[in-house]
Amino acid sequence: MLVSLTLAEARVRAALLHDVSYVLDLDITDADSFAVRAEVTFSCREPGAETFLELAHALELRVDGAEPEYDGNRIRLTDLQATQTILVEARLPYVTDGDGMHTFTDPADGETYRSAYCSIDIAHLVYPCFDQNDLKASITLRVTAPEAWTVLANSRVVSSENGRWEFATTPPLPPAMFAMCGGPWASVTWEHAGLPFGWHARASLREQLERDADDLRRVTEACFDHYAEVFTEPFPFDSYDQAMVPGHNWGAMETPGCVTYRDEMLPLSPLTQPERRARSMVIAHEMAHMWFGDLVTMTWWEDTWLQESFADYLGFRVAQEAGVEAPWVDFTIARKPYAYLADARRSTHPVAPRAEDVPDVDAASGNFDALSYAKGNSCLRQLVTWIGEDAFYTGVNAYLSRHKWGNTVLDDFVDALDEATPDRDVRAWAQAWLRTTGFDTITATRDGDGPGSEVVLTREGSRPHTLRVTSYDDSWVELGSVFVDLADEPVRVPGAAVVVPNAHGETYARVRLDDVSWAAVSQGLAEIPDPDARALLWATAVDLAWAGELPMDDFLALVERHLPAETHPAVAHNVPTWAGGKLLTTLVPAEAVTGVRARLSTTYATALEQDPHPDVAAVLTRHLAAVDSDQPRLRGFAATDDASLRWTALKRLASLGALDADDIERERAADGTIVAELGAARALAARPDPQAKADAWTRIVENPKISNREVQAIAQGLWDPERTDLVATYVDRYLAETPRLAVARGSAFAELMGKHVFPTVPLTEGQVAALRTALAGDLPTILRRAWEDALDDVAG
């Protein structure tokens, strides 16, 4: 298992070393392992001292021609010179779990792809390095690959001939931002603003890349041009490639000059509108990282927010400039509720915790969560609402220029903002918003009876809020919006039939409407013309249900009453996602699951009968296929050309006992793509048969080379909330066997098992008790965090 770098070790090493650079030579031509030759040059402030290089799981290793002192994770370096170069030659294994040099063979055409997926504490699974953010280094890369391949990396190609690729030396980068992607890529390239751009995907996805090329280019250029306008620091790298890669654990990774995305973002079937909107926002998010994270990088992992919160905020903000209509609708209903959920768990942490509260990298990995992303995004949105966009960008630009190519902490950003806003106490704001945990609640009450009575807003909590309050008449005509500042003292606003605090989500706080307004919303939610306000009210309903203030039956009644009239695709997609996902498996008792799914199925079918916009129809059809029990209708879905819909329907048919293994194999063989491979794994595991469940579990736990995608697909089929008795034994086995597997297979597998294989079924009291008992044992940090979060969710 990997050794987690500690804050204390990182501080000692950063104080000792400086001026680091790497010359890397990778050979990825061998089928079983890859070779790396690294010249590591650095200066030492204390000659004669010792330190260590990280390099994990080396199969062969020589340092300066000799066998080093090596424990499988670290190479000991002694008697350091003032300046020296160390030559490391090693052979390392490929991985199939997305952490390291990932290898993937495409079942569609037999082509192989090998890509270095780095990020937090992973770079040293690819090359020897001082794997911490504040030891930035230039990287000169050479790669030997099969002759038919194209190789992508962080910088421009200097030369390529006969499978030998050389790239320009990069500016100083954190080791985790190294990128190398090799394979027979399909590519679309062009020039914009004097720089080379490209989009790349697996050869078997050439048709889909060409299908989406215009949209991908348009969004890329729109985001680039907007950042060029608002940032005074120019784009900091010499090229901008973006690659849809197989096996990626993250949604995307901001590796400079070569951003990598999960290739699920280039699906076989045309994207639904929510998928297209989400992809545009991720493109904007990753490009923001070129400045926030790559040009200027956090020093240690307590300041994850300095990268992720900014990129998340700008991803939604700048997506609007790229043509995404009302992007905050997606954020409000799809992402923000998870922040409130995370803030209620024992693992809650400030958006910007103290460094000492993140003692090692394993602890830091848990902070890539809804608090660092969605809550941090919300905090920044509140900050911009409070100080104004001009002042915000003035501070941002001062921060970027002052610290370019360097490392920063919270105070560096606050200093820059404070200078830009002499009339605002940004330090106090940062203390209140970024150094504290939890959320405030904004409650509206009526000072009198009837819809005309004045509404009083009060805050339960400690933060000052600037928020929009929108009022409607009884015909859902907007009467007006007003911004108010709410802190310790109540704020009064004029009465109306409906008064909605935080109507566009400018602040981070739970909202509780007054009784008159909520009664009107319950009857007329779908009639509200503003999609931002509808999203806020749907999110409030989700939060009320999760908090136990709205019975699940009442929440389902809202869905039945209003979803069929919903016109915004993001709302139409995410309300069913909540209703049929997290809320169902956590709040609905096992014996009621089938009935709830039947209600949802009827609601989606009713909505589709009303001939909704094609974008809404597409998402509702997929949700219907996931819960429907009408086998003829499901077989119709399974006969479509939409691969996602087809395999959703086939999995549902399998779970109903309507398909056997031979049926599924025929479908898989007729398709031949990775979508079919994973869809078949999901459908095989979904069959309501004890042997099918036993086979599924065996595939997960007994194949050490199983890919991350296959594990997740099997788990999605294995757990069946309608047949908890059938999978009960695997809940027990999951809790008993996962700790051993997590230790044996490392942090990536631990996270996969903890987050994506955890049973998605209503748990019995006994199973919850077993989870508590398991948490009393010795667990890897990453698995413990995932299980504690799960326990907090199911135990309330």
Sequence and secondary structure as in RCSB ss.txt:
>XXXX:A:sequence
MLVSLTLAEARVRAALLHDVSYVLDLDITDADSFAVRAEVTFSCREPGAETFLELAHALELRVDGAEPEYDGNRI
RLTDLQATQTILVEARLPYVTDGDGMHTFTDPADGETYRSAYCSIDIAHLVYPCFDQNDLKASITLRVTAPEAWT
VLANSRVVSSENGRWEFATTPPLPPAMFAMCGGPWASVTWEHAGLPFGWHARASLREQLERDADDLRRVTEACFD
HYAEVFTEPFPFDSYDQAMVPGHNWGAMETPGCVTYRDEMLPLSPLTQPERRARSMVIAHEMAHMWFGDLVTMTW
WEDTWLQESFADYLGFRVAQEAGVEAPWVDFTIARKPYAYLADARRSTHPVAPRAEDVPDVDAASGNFDALSYAK
GNSCLRQLVTWIGEDAFYTGVNAYLSRHKWGNTVLDDFVDALDEATPDRDVRAWAQAWLRTTGFDTITATRDGDG
PGSEVVLTREGSRPHTLRVTSYDDSWVELGSVFVDLADEPVRVPGAAVVVPNAHGETYARVRLDDVSWAAVSQGL
AEIPDPDARALLWATAVDLAWAGELPMDDFLALVERHLPAETHPAVAHNVPTWAGGKLLTTLVPAEAVTGVRARL
STTYATALEQDPHPDVAAVLTRHLAAVDSDQPRLRGFAATDDASLRWTALKRLASLGALDADDIERERAADGTIV
AELGAARALAARPDPQAKADAWTRIVENPKISNREVQAIAQGLWDPERTDLVATYVDRYLAETPRLAVARGSAFA
ELMGKHVFPTVPLTEGQVAALRTALAGDLPTILRRAWEDALDDVAG
>XXXX:A:secstr
     BHHHHHHHHHHEEEEEEEEEEE  SSSEEEEEEEEEEEESSTT  EEEE  S SEEEETTB   B SSEE
EE S  SEEEEEEEEEEE BSSSSEEEEEE TTT  EEEEEE  TTTGGGTS B  STTS EEEEEEEE  TT E
EEESS EEEEETTEEEE    SB GGG  EEEE  EEEEEEETTEEEEEEE GGGHHHHHHHHHHHHHHHHHHHH
HHHHH SS   SS EEEEEETT SSSEE  TTEEEEEGGGS SS   HHHHHHHHHHHHHHHHTTTBTTTBEESS
GGGTHHHHHHHHHHHHHHHHHTT SSHHHHIIIIIHHHHHHHHTSTT   SS  GGGS BHHHHHTTSSTIIIII
HHHHHHHHHHHH HHHHHHHHHHHHHHHTTSEE HHHHHHHHHHH TTS HHHHHHHHHS  S EEEEEEESSSS
TTS EEEEEESS  EEEEEEEE TT  EEEEEEEEESSS EEE   SEEEETTT  S EEEE  HHHHHHHHHHG
GG S HHHHHHHHHHHHHHHHTTSS HHHHHHHHHHHGGG   HHHHHHHHHHHHTHHHHHHS GGGHHHHHHHH
HHHHHHHHHT   HHHHHHHHHHHHHH   HHHHHHHHTSS HHHHHHHHHHHHHTT   HHHHHHHHHHH SHH
HHHHHHHHHHHSS HHHHHHHHHHHHH TT  HHHHHHHHHHH  TT HHHHHHHHHHHHHHHHHHHHHH HHHH
HIIIIISS  S   HHHHHHHHHHHTS   HHHHHHHHHHHHHHH 
